[in-house]
Structures are given as C-alpha cells and as structure tokens.
Amino acid sequence: MAGNSNSGRKRKPTQLKLVEGRTYGLNERAGEPIATGELGDPPSYLNERHSEIWAHALEHSPAGLLKSIDSAILASWCVAQALHEKAAEMINLTPAVIKSPNGTPIQSPWLAILNKQTLIMRSLVSELGFSPAARARISIAEEEDDDPTAKYFC
C-alpha cells in the first residue's frame, strides 16, 4: 500500500479555515471537534519571563485563533523562547568553543541549548500561526454589516 490515512499534507483545522474567511468545503467536516474558550492568563507554573512572553504572544497572535486548549502548546513555546534568549545571552558572554577538562576544544553547551530551543520553537510556530509563512495563510474575514445598505446612508 502506498500510504495510510496519516500520509500526505496535514488537514487544515476548520477554525483556521474560518479565520481565513473560507467557508467552502466545511460540510465534509461535520464531525470535527471545535475548540472553545478564549485563551487567558498564563499557567501558574510559568515564571515571570515566561508570562511576559505569553502576554506578548497573545497580543500579537492572529485574532481568534488561539483557544483555551492551546495553552500547553503556547506555554511550551514561551519556555523555549525564554531558554533561547538565555542561551543567546550566554553565547555573547562566553566563547562558542571551550576547552574540556582534558584540554580538547568542544562546542559551548549554550550553543547546543540555543540550537535545540530553535528546533522546538520552529516546530511550534506553524501550529500557533506565529511564522511569516503561517501568517501568510491567514486572513481575517471582515464582519458583515446587518444592513448591506448602511454604508450608503451615513
């Protein structure tokens, strides 16, 4: 068999299609669960810096896309962002190549942390709509007036 139900391109969630203003083809997704509840305050286990990143992400994320169920994935992104920042700061303060206890030159552990957090963040940005490519696929439909003639009579 050439593939299975998981092969190929990922299905775009209905919520994302609605945010983009696309309503065609939604009848075929009648059984798809819809996330509800707005995303609010950060989880209590996040520290102050993580919470700042959370607030910044909510303020600048595509409107109406993130829901309460997305809190864990956003929290993961916030932690990865904070660790990425810390690693970048430490790389600026320390050499990228250091000597091991036996004198062999090795890569700074901060560089490995930076690279790992970059990979984690890259895997999460498309899910959250944070990358330029993800934002390019999103267009927010304008709300229609109740009265289509209202724009002609001010």
Contacts in CASP RR format, 6 or more apart in sequence:
PFRMAT RR
TARGET T0000
AUTHOR 0000-0000-0000
METHOD contacts of the structure
MODEL  1
MAGNSNSGRKRKPTQLKLVEGRTYGLNERAGEPIATGELGDPPSYLNERH
SEIWAHALEHSPAGLLKSIDSAILASWCVAQALHEKAAEMINLTPAVIKS
PNGTPIQSPWLAILNKQTLIMRSLVSELGFSPAARARISIAEEEDDDPTA
KYFC
13 32 0 8 1.000
14 26 0 8 1.000
14 29 0 8 1.000
14 32 0 8 1.000
14 34 0 8 1.000
15 34 0 8 1.000
15 35 0 8 1.000
15 65 0 8 1.000
15 67 0 8 1.000
16 65 0 8 1.000
16 137 0 8 1.000
16 138 0 8 1.000
17 23 0 8 1.000
17 26 0 8 1.000
18 26 0 8 1.000
18 141 0 8 1.000
19 62 0 8 1.000
19 63 0 8 1.000
19 64 0 8 1.000
19 65 0 8 1.000
19 138 0 8 1.000
19 140 0 8 1.000
19 141 0 8 1.000
20 137 0 8 1.000
20 138 0 8 1.000
20 139 0 8 1.000
20 140 0 8 1.000
20 141 0 8 1.000
21 139 0 8 1.000
21 140 0 8 1.000
21 141 0 8 1.000
35 67 0 8 1.000
35 68 0 8 1.000
35 69 0 8 1.000
35 70 0 8 1.000
36 67 0 8 1.000
36 68 0 8 1.000
37 67 0 8 1.000
37 68 0 8 1.000
38 67 0 8 1.000
38 68 0 8 1.000
39 58 0 8 1.000
39 66 0 8 1.000
39 67 0 8 1.000
39 68 0 8 1.000
39 70 0 8 1.000
39 71 0 8 1.000
39 74 0 8 1.000
40 58 0 8 1.000
40 68 0 8 1.000
40 71 0 8 1.000
42 50 0 8 1.000
42 51 0 8 1.000
42 54 0 8 1.000
42 55 0 8 1.000
42 71 0 8 1.000
42 75 0 8 1.000
42 78 0 8 1.000
43 71 0 8 1.000
43 75 0 8 1.000
45 75 0 8 1.000
46 54 0 8 1.000
46 75 0 8 1.000
46 78 0 8 1.000
46 79 0 8 1.000
47 82 0 8 1.000
49 82 0 8 1.000
49 85 0 8 1.000
50 75 0 8 1.000
50 78 0 8 1.000
50 79 0 8 1.000
50 82 0 8 1.000
51 78 0 8 1.000
53 77 0 8 1.000
53 78 0 8 1.000
53 81 0 8 1.000
53 82 0 8 1.000
54 74 0 8 1.000
54 75 0 8 1.000
54 78 0 8 1.000
57 74 0 8 1.000
57 77 0 8 1.000
57 78 0 8 1.000
57 128 0 8 1.000
57 130 0 8 1.000
58 66 0 8 1.000
61 128 0 8 1.000
61 129 0 8 1.000
61 130 0 8 1.000
62 129 0 8 1.000
62 135 0 8 1.000
62 138 0 8 1.000
62 140 0 8 1.000
63 140 0 8 1.000
65 128 0 8 1.000
65 129 0 8 1.000
65 138 0 8 1.000
66 74 0 8 1.000
66 128 0 8 1.000
70 128 0 8 1.000
73 124 0 8 1.000
73 127 0 8 1.000
73 128 0 8 1.000
74 128 0 8 1.000
76 120 0 8 1.000
76 124 0 8 1.000
77 120 0 8 1.000
77 121 0 8 1.000
77 124 0 8 1.000
77 125 0 8 1.000
77 128 0 8 1.000
77 130 0 8 1.000
80 117 0 8 1.000
80 120 0 8 1.000
80 121 0 8 1.000
80 124 0 8 1.000
81 117 0 8 1.000
81 121 0 8 1.000
83 113 0 8 1.000
83 117 0 8 1.000
84 114 0 8 1.000
84 117 0 8 1.000
84 118 0 8 1.000
84 121 0 8 1.000
86 113 0 8 1.000
87 110 0 8 1.000
87 111 0 8 1.000
87 113 0 8 1.000
87 114 0 8 1.000
87 117 0 8 1.000
88 114 0 8 1.000
90 108 0 8 1.000
90 110 0 8 1.000
91 108 0 8 1.000
91 110 0 8 1.000
91 111 0 8 1.000
91 114 0 8 1.000
94 108 0 8 1.000
94 110 0 8 1.000
95 108 0 8 1.000
96 107 0 8 1.000
96 108 0 8 1.000
96 111 0 8 1.000
97 105 0 8 1.000
97 106 0 8 1.000
97 107 0 8 1.000
97 108 0 8 1.000
98 105 0 8 1.000
98 106 0 8 1.000
98 107 0 8 1.000
98 108 0 8 1.000
99 105 0 8 1.000
99 106 0 8 1.000
100 106 0 8 1.000
122 131 0 8 1.000
124 130 0 8 1.000
125 131 0 8 1.000
125 134 0 8 1.000
126 133 0 8 1.000
126 134 0 8 1.000
128 134 0 8 1.000
129 135 0 8 1.000
129 138 0 8 1.000
145 151 0 8 1.000
END
